[in-house]
């Protein structure tokens, strides 16, 4: 039996399981940095579990966002976003004969970065600092992400005497079309907190950032 036949049979088995035990799921494939979930790409059923055997012995663990998916959606790739009830996931990896690896999200974020300060006569064409809210330009909006406490990274900018050390956080999110995350960009969580990126690394899995929470 050839590879393609085996792969088709395995995919069919996953689909049958998802049809039996899964919940209604909507799939999005972002094509723009703005409003990635504006138009559905597909619809089907999916069940998510942190157990690779899909024993469903317990829920997803606290601040452990990685889960596996059983789904009957026929066309999946890393970076796709799945909504199932009130939960949002993005796909980190898809491999033959294995359920997709997904990241359970707990935030919806907007990313901003500094733009050239054209009116600065003292330094024509210069760039504002990351702390200048008036110079921030929106780069991406409404992106699902996972944010959790983690090791922080040095954030560009001068340290203020007596300043409280900002808490360290890490963020996982899918690759954003046309946007390369860099240090000093801002992350605005829809629930309120705001962060400054200290380091970011892109990979086939998505983007992982180290951040510091802004104090004001």
C-alpha positions in Angstrom: 0.0 0.0 0.0 1.5 3.3 -1.0 2.0 6.4 1.1 -0.9 8.4 -0.3 -3.4 5.6 0.3 -2.2 5.2 3.9 -2.4 8.9 4.5 -5.9 9.0 3.1 -7.1 6.2 5.3 -5.6 7.8 8.4 -7.2 11.1 7.6 -10.5 9.4 7.1 -10.2 7.8 10.5 -9.6 11.1 12.2 -12.6 12.6 10.4 -14.9 9.8 11.5 -13.8 10.3 15.1 -14.4 14.0 14.9 -17.8 13.6 13.3 -18.8 11.4 16.3 -17.4 13.3 19.2 -16.4 16.8 17.9 -18.2 20.1 18.2 -19.0 22.6 15.4 -15.8 24.4 14.3 -15.0 27.3 12.0 -11.7 27.5 10.2 -10.0 30.7 9.1 -6.9 31.1 6.9 -5.6 34.7 7.4 -4.6 36.6 4.2 -4.2 40.0 5.8 -2.7 41.4 9.0 -5.9 43.2 9.7 -8.9 41.1 10.9 -7.6 37.6 10.3 -11.0 36.0 11.1 -13.0 38.2 8.8 -14.0 35.4 6.4 -14.4 31.7 7.2 -12.3 29.3 5.1 -14.1 26.1 6.1 -16.5 24.6 8.6 -16.6 21.1 10.2 -16.3 19.4 13.5 -13.3 19.1 15.9 -12.4 17.7 19.3 -9.3 18.9 21.2 -7.3 17.1 23.9 -4.0 17.5 25.7 -3.7 13.7 25.6 -2.2 12.3 22.5 -4.3 9.1 22.9 -7.5 11.2 23.1 -8.6 9.6 26.3 -10.2 12.9 27.3 -9.3 12.2 30.9 -9.0 15.9 31.8 -9.3 19.4 30.5 -6.4 21.5 29.1 -4.0 22.3 31.9 -3.5 25.8 33.3 -1.2 27.9 31.1 -0.2 24.8 29.1 -1.7 25.8 25.8 -0.6 22.9 23.5 -3.4 20.5 22.5 -4.1 18.0 19.8 -7.1 18.1 17.4 -9.3 15.5 15.9 -11.1 17.1 13.0 -12.9 16.4 9.7 -11.7 19.6 8.1 -10.0 18.4 4.9 -7.5 21.2 4.3 -5.4 22.2 7.3 -2.0 24.0 7.5 0.1 25.7 10.1 -1.2 29.2 10.8 -4.9 28.4 10.4 -7.2 29.6 13.1 -10.0 27.4 14.5 -12.9 28.6 16.6 -14.9 26.0 18.6 -17.6 27.4 20.8 -16.0 30.1 23.0 -12.5 28.8 22.4 -10.0 29.9 19.8 -7.0 27.9 18.6 -4.3 28.3 16.0 -2.6 25.4 14.3 1.1 25.2 15.0 2.0 22.1 13.0 0.5 19.6 10.6 2.2 16.3 9.8 1.0 13.1 8.0 -0.5 10.4 10.2 -0.6 12.7 13.3 -3.3 14.9 14.7 -2.6 18.6 14.2 -0.8 20.4 17.1 -2.8 23.4 18.2 -2.3 26.3 20.6 -5.2 27.3 22.8 -5.4 31.1 22.9 -6.4 33.3 25.8 -6.1 36.7 24.3 -6.9 38.7 21.2 -4.1 41.3 20.5 -3.3 44.3 18.3 0.3 45.0 17.4 1.7 48.5 16.8 5.2 49.9 16.0 6.8 53.2 15.7 6.8 55.2 12.5 9.0 57.9 11.2 8.5 61.3 12.9 8.4 63.5 9.8 7.8 66.7 11.8 10.8 66.4 14.0 12.9 69.3 12.7 15.9 68.4 15.0 16.2 64.9 13.5 14.4 64.7 10.1 13.3 61.2 9.3 14.1 59.9 12.8 12.1 57.3 14.7 10.3 57.7 17.9 11.0 55.5 20.9 8.9 52.6 21.8 7.4 54.6 24.7 5.9 57.3 22.5 2.3 56.4 22.2 1.6 59.2 19.7 4.1 57.7 17.2 2.6 54.2 17.2 1.2 52.8 13.9 -1.1 49.8 13.8 0.5 46.8 12.2 -2.0 44.0 12.9 -5.4 43.7 14.6 -7.5 41.1 16.3 -5.0 38.2 16.3 -5.6 35.3 18.7 -2.6 34.6 20.9 -1.5 32.8 24.0 0.1 35.0 26.7 1.4 33.5 29.9 4.0 34.5 32.5 7.5 33.6 31.4 11.1 34.7 31.2 11.2 38.4 30.2 13.6 40.0 27.8 15.4 43.3 27.9 13.2 45.9 26.4 14.9 48.8 24.5 14.8 52.1 26.2 16.5 53.8 29.2 15.9 52.5 32.7 14.2 55.0 35.0 15.7 55.4 38.5 13.5 53.6 41.1 11.4 51.9 38.4 9.8 48.6 39.3 11.1 45.8 37.2 8.3 44.8 34.7 6.9 41.3 34.8 8.2 38.9 32.2 5.7 37.2 29.8 5.8 35.1 26.7 3.4 35.1 23.8 2.7 32.5 21.1 0.8 33.5 18.0 0.6 32.4 14.3 2.7 34.0 11.6 1.2 37.3 10.5 1.1 38.0 6.7 3.4 40.9 5.9 4.5 41.6 9.5 7.8 40.6 11.0 7.7 41.1 14.8 10.6 43.0 16.2 11.9 44.3 19.5 10.2 47.5 20.8 6.8 46.7 19.1 3.8 47.0 21.3 1.2 44.3 22.0 -2.2 45.5 23.2 -4.3 42.8 24.8 -8.0 43.2 24.2 -8.7 42.7 27.9 -6.5 45.6 28.9 -2.8 44.9 29.5 -0.2 46.3 27.2 3.3 44.8 26.6 6.5 45.7 24.9 8.3 43.0 22.9 11.9 42.4 23.9 12.6 39.5 21.6 10.8 37.5 18.9 11.6 34.4 17.0 9.6 33.1 14.0 9.6 29.4 13.0 7.3 27.0 11.1 5.3 26.7 14.3 4.5 30.4 14.5 6.0 33.3 16.4 7.2 33.2 20.0 7.9 36.4 21.8 9.4 37.5 25.1 7.7 40.6 26.5 7.6 43.0 29.4 4.3 44.4 30.7 4.1 48.1 30.5 3.5 49.8 33.9 1.6 52.8 32.6 
